[in-house]
Amino acid sequence: MTATPEPRHTHQPLRKAADKSARTRAREFAVQALYQHIVGRNPANDIDAFTRDLAGFHKADSVHFDALLHGCMAQADALDALITPLLDRPLNELSPIERCVLWIGCYEFQHCPDVPWRVVLNEAIELAKSFGGTDGHKYVNGVLHQLAERLRPLEVQAKPRA
């Protein structure tokens, strides 16, 4: 089994564990699981079982984790096709973490209409800050903001409530 990336603490302190929602935790575990898929090419069932045994998984929204992990793996080519035109470099030059986070954001834009687009974007930025490189969150923000405009145009154009 490929080691999963640990959160980095280079930007700002992570939210206290007690402050994290079950969905935020699900996204964090999904990044780690998708990283294993991209880097280690481990089978989905092995990744799923390994991730569920990690400390703290019981506090995550397991249904959302399942949707993210299995949905992103099943739709990887389609997600890549949506992301690729918005990149300033070849897809294979993205860090595995950036790619995982972009998959999660893109998947949630398409399949989780109950999650507001700004929440999807902010959660993806936080994931990139926690797990990714120094400025990866800025890149993720730029790509996902463009995707939000394409995948949820009415929601993005709507005025925020006062």
Order of alpha helices (4+ residues) and beta strands (2+ residues): alpha-alpha-alpha-alpha-alpha-alpha-alpha-alpha
